[in-house]
């Protein structure tokens, strides 16, 4: 019942743009993933899009209160909706049978700066300190093509901020899933990060 067994086996495809993107020059107020990422993964106002919008806001609240997502508190990378059996049962008690609850997907939460043993700061290739640059907006998360069910990969951005008054950076922007960020992981998180990086990201991805 290893929740990472599917990843270790390489049975999933992850959008290439999150793991092999070109370095760009996005400032903190850009508010979205760069244009090179590609088309949105979800239709605006779809149930999955609503799920991701709510998740993004909820994660922000959870981190402010608990210093990490509640799924990390529970010891899991996944934020999961209720199982269909319970979703339908609870839905019938409130609003009657509503199949929209069955559209929701698991979301893999990857926030490197909150992982156990993470470094106090991540360093850019130029040697400057990386600053956290919020979550992605467009798309909020990327769909991972997976059998039997797709799930979503949610991460944060970093920037080597060239507008800092003290020690300004080069302006490069990074996804939390970039191999350079993986490489900065502390030994305490190395086993998990190595699993995702070496067995999944470089070899099993597909632009969707």
Secondary structure as GFF3:
##gff-version 3
##sequence-region A 1 208
A	DSSP	alpha_helix	5	8	.	.	.	ID=ss1
A	DSSP	beta_strand	12	14	.	.	.	ID=ss2
A	DSSP	three_ten_helix	16	18	.	.	.	ID=ss3
A	DSSP	three_ten_helix	28	30	.	.	.	ID=ss4
A	DSSP	three_ten_helix	35	37	.	.	.	ID=ss5
A	DSSP	alpha_helix	47	66	.	.	.	ID=ss6
A	DSSP	alpha_helix	70	73	.	.	.	ID=ss7
A	DSSP	beta_strand	78	79	.	.	.	ID=ss8
A	DSSP	alpha_helix	84	94	.	.	.	ID=ss9
A	DSSP	three_ten_helix	99	103	.	.	.	ID=ss10
A	DSSP	beta_strand	107	110	.	.	.	ID=ss11
A	DSSP	three_ten_helix	112	114	.	.	.	ID=ss12
A	DSSP	beta_strand	131	135	.	.	.	ID=ss13
A	DSSP	beta_strand	142	146	.	.	.	ID=ss14
A	DSSP	beta_strand	151	159	.	.	.	ID=ss15
A	DSSP	beta_strand	173	175	.	.	.	ID=ss16
A	DSSP	alpha_helix	179	183	.	.	.	ID=ss17
A	DSSP	alpha_helix	187	196	.	.	.	ID=ss18
A	DSSP	pi_helix	197	201	.	.	.	ID=ss19
###
